[in-house]
């Protein structure tokens, strides 16, 4: 008791209510908070809402203080048995941890009891390496069969392929982001990238030529590279080209083509061109200094060097090489 008095006098004694809110009710409060604060992207909020609904179905009646490692491990096992992927389950646990952290910040909890839970192992999806010919095939199908949206879609896919941009941040690009003097493209100047930081992509030959070509056809009444066709007096970018992409994909017969494959194409060919991982990471917005690129794309470098090794020729005279003792 004396020790507790000392802690109280030194403002180190923290008292918490005996009964904490139940998860289902507090999850709704948490969602209201992040929606009001708007410090997370709409897609993230929707993903967390889906996760909280899933959590509520199994452990929603538990009080926050009752949620510990054992509870979470049983939850993960039940979700896995129900056929959910490891990635989905891990995202649900991440959301649960966010809710508990919010509860701790509000004074409902003294500590979070699930920090030691191990993530489920998830095999990364192997992305097919699309070729430049396939990208052009989709672009040509868009130009041929989609007279309205086709030209914009073709420009968009080529720009992603030559810059490595993500689809949403590429659609929001402005002409002010193109620095012709320094030969650089700034992605995310609006602060809306995945990590909320802008980055600079140095021009490569294809990117420079493509931007020059696009500049010849830019719309004079818009600051955006991809202005919305339905601006109605407002200058806003196009939000999506999904419908046009589906039609172009169908017409081109490249049935598995996605916008993200263009980003994958850029990173893959940068690796095979011998660009160091740190530079590629800076171009595409990875904050790990190239670690992820090394893990996911490192095999491409090995395969490329092995293919190059087969081209080595020790007999430039055309006959059989021979070694003579000196």
Number of C-alpha atoms within 10 A of each C-alpha: 6 7 9 12 12 12 13 13 10 9 9 11 13 11 11 11 9 8 10 17 16 18 25 20 13 20 27 14 13 20 17 13 13 14 15 9 9 11 10 10 14 12 9 10 18 13 15 22 18 14 21 25 15 15 23 17 10 14 20 18 15 16 16 24 20 15 18 15 16 13 13 18 16 13 17 20 13 14 19 15 10 9 8 13 14 17 15 16 22 18 15 23 22 15 21 21 16 15 22 25 16 17 22 15 12 9 15 20 21 13 14 17 18 18 10 9 13 10 15 15 10 11 8 8 7 7 11 11 13 18 13 13 9 14 22 15 19 26 24 18 20 27 18 13 15 17 10 12 16 23 15 21 23 21 18 21 24 21 23 24 25 23 26 25 26 20 19 15 17 20 22 21 22 21 16 13 18 20 14 13 6 9 14 18 24 19 27 24 18 15 12 15 19 14 11 12 14 15 18 20 22 16 19 12 9 14 21 20 12 14 20 12 12 16 12 8 9 15 13 7 8 17 18 21 26 23 22 17 12 11 12 8 6 9 15 17 20 18 13 13 16 12 10 18 24 15 17 27 20 16 17 20 14 15 12 10 20 16 19 16 21 28 21 21 23 21 24 22 18 18 22 18 11 11 13 14 20 16 14 21 19 16 20 20 24 18 13 11 15 18 15 14 19 17 9 14 19 16 14 15 19 13 12 14 13 11 11 10 10 8 8 8 10 10 10 8 8 8 7 9 11 8 6 5 4 3
